[in-house]
Amino acid sequence: MSRAGQDTDGHGRAGRVLSGLAVAVGLVLFLGGFAWTAVQYRPYSVPTDSMAPTIGVGDRILAQRIDGDAVRRGDIVVFKDKVWGDTPMIKRVVGTGGDRIECCDDRGRLLINGKPVEEPYLRAAGPASPTPFTATVPEGRLFLLGDHRTDSVDSRTHLADGGQGAVPRDAVRARVDATVWPASGWGMIDRPGSFAALPGGTSRPGPLPLLAGCVIAGAVLILGGAAYGPLARRSAGRGKVAVPHG
């Protein structure tokens, strides 16, 4: 065999090793990303428009499984409380234990411990609530409101039920991180800056972007590694030169 043939075979073996390695790494990233996402997140379908326009009716969301102690103001949570009907519901946390919640100030804004909160995510211009209310959140509980304040059954509705309309922290099942359907609304849900500025701040997004990156990178490596063989054979075929006999 000529030196050129040996070089070609050597490059071919190296390419096959690298393509196999790319596929193997890609499978680890792809399957691992999906598996860890399934551990960390749970999908939900939203049956009402009480969280519009942030989350619309029929939207599908991904919510990170968390403990209720990790919840902060501004978070959108999935919870289940028998006083509210004992079915999973989705609302935004506007107050935690010890907070005094009032609505509204002279500019129609929600007040948390006397400090006005800007809420750019609300459904429409106007006061933060069409009906005034005041509540002091008991320790270990969360005061929850829908973003569509004129069409949301939330803590305001349950003020007379005991606990100032707030639900226990341990009623929380998950915290919403992203909308995944419809495709036009796909993306991470922002944490409100107005809540982040309050004492205690707000929470940080979960690992969904990292997990999505692992799945995408894994798919690219799998496709790239799998495509190497056919491309290499085609390239080798084009490089062969017919040698005349006789």
Residue pairs with C-beta under 8 A, 6 or more apart in sequence:
1 9
8 236
8 239
12 232
12 236
15 228
15 232
16 228
16 229
16 232
18 225
18 228
19 224
19 225
19 226
19 228
19 229
20 225
21 225
22 221
22 222
22 224
22 225
22 228
23 221
23 222
23 225
23 226
25 218
25 221
26 217
26 218
26 219
26 220
26 221
26 222
26 223
26 224
26 225
27 218
27 222
28 218
29 214
29 215
29 217
29 218
29 221
30 214
30 215
30 218
30 219
30 222
31 218
32 214
32 218
33 211
33 212
33 213
33 214
33 215
33 218
34 215
36 207
36 211
36 214
37 62
37 208
37 211
37 212
37 215
39 65
40 64
40 65
40 206
40 207
40 208
40 211
41 62
41 63
41 64
41 65
41 174
41 177
41 206
41 208
42 62
42 63
42 65
42 78
42 173
42 174
43 60
43 61
43 62
43 63
43 180
44 60
44 61
44 62
44 63
44 78
44 88
44 90
44 174
44 176
45 58
45 59
45 60
45 61
46 55
46 56
46 57
46 58
46 59
46 60
46 61
46 90
47 57
47 58
48 57
48 151
49 56
49 57
49 148
49 151
50 90
50 91
50 146
50 147
50 148
50 151
50 152
50 153
50 154
51 76
51 90
51 91
51 92
51 146
51 147
51 148
51 152
52 123
52 147
52 148
52 151
53 121
53 123
53 147
53 148
54 76
54 92
54 121
54 147
54 189
55 61
55 76
55 90
55 147
55 176
55 179
55 189
56 185
59 179
59 181
59 182
59 185
60 179
60 180
60 181
61 90
61 176
61 177
61 178
61 179
61 180
62 176
62 177
62 178
62 180
62 208
63 77
63 78
63 173
63 174
63 175
63 176
63 177
64 174
64 175
64 176
64 177
64 206
64 208
65 173
65 174
66 172
66 174
66 175
67 172
68 142
68 168
68 169
68 170
68 171
68 172
69 169
70 175
70 203
71 77
71 93
71 96
71 142
71 169
71 172
71 175
71 203
72 93
72 96
72 195
72 200
72 201
72 202
72 203
73 93
73 94
73 95
73 96
73 99
73 112
73 195
73 198
73 200
73 202
74 92
74 93
74 94
74 191
74 192
74 194
74 195
74 196
74 202
74 203
75 92
75 93
75 175
75 176
75 191
75 202
75 203
76 90
76 91
76 92
76 93
76 175
76 176
76 189
77 90
77 91
77 92
77 93
77 142
77 144
77 172
77 173
77 174
77 175
77 176
78 88
78 89
78 90
78 172
78 173
78 174
78 175
78 176
79 88
79 89
79 91
79 142
79 144
79 167
79 171
79 172
79 173
80 86
80 87
80 88
80 89
80 171
80 173
81 89
81 167
81 168
81 171
83 158
83 161
83 162
83 167
84 153
84 158
84 167
88 173
90 176
91 144
91 145
91 146
91 152
91 154
91 155
92 144
92 145
92 146
92 147
93 142
93 143
93 144
94 101
94 110
94 112
94 117
94 143
94 144
94 145
94 195
95 101
95 112
95 135
95 137
95 142
95 143
95 166
96 137
96 141
96 142
96 143
96 200
97 137
97 138
97 139
97 140
97 141
98 136
98 137
98 139
99 112
99 113
99 136
99 137
99 143
100 111
100 112
100 113
100 114
100 134
100 135
100 136
100 137
101 110
101 111
101 112
101 133
101 134
101 135
101 136
101 137
101 143
102 110
102 111
102 114
102 133
102 134
103 109
103 110
103 111
103 127
103 128
103 129
103 132
103 133
103 134
104 110
104 111
104 127
104 128
104 129
104 132
105 111
105 116
107 116
108 126
108 127
108 128
109 116
109 117
109 118
109 119
109 128
110 116
110 117
110 119
110 128
110 129
111 117
112 198
113 198
115 198
117 128
117 194
117 195
117 198
118 194
119 128
119 147
119 192
119 194
120 192
121 147
121 192
122 128
122 147
122 148
122 149
123 147
123 148
123 149
123 150
123 151
124 150
128 149
129 145
129 149
129 156
130 149
130 150
131 156
133 156
133 159
135 143
135 155
135 159
135 164
135 165
135 166
136 164
137 143
137 164
137 166
138 163
138 164
138 166
140 168
140 169
141 163
141 164
141 166
141 167
141 168
141 169
142 166
142 167
142 168
142 169
142 171
142 172
143 155
143 164
143 165
143 166
144 154
144 155
144 166
144 167
145 152
145 154
145 155
145 156
146 152
146 153
146 154
154 165
155 164
155 165
155 166
155 167
156 165
157 165
158 165
159 165
175 203
175 206
176 189
177 188
177 189
177 205
177 206
177 208
178 186
178 187
178 188
178 189
178 208
179 185
179 186
179 187
179 189
180 186
188 205
188 208
188 209
191 202
191 203
191 204
191 205
192 202
195 201
195 202
196 202
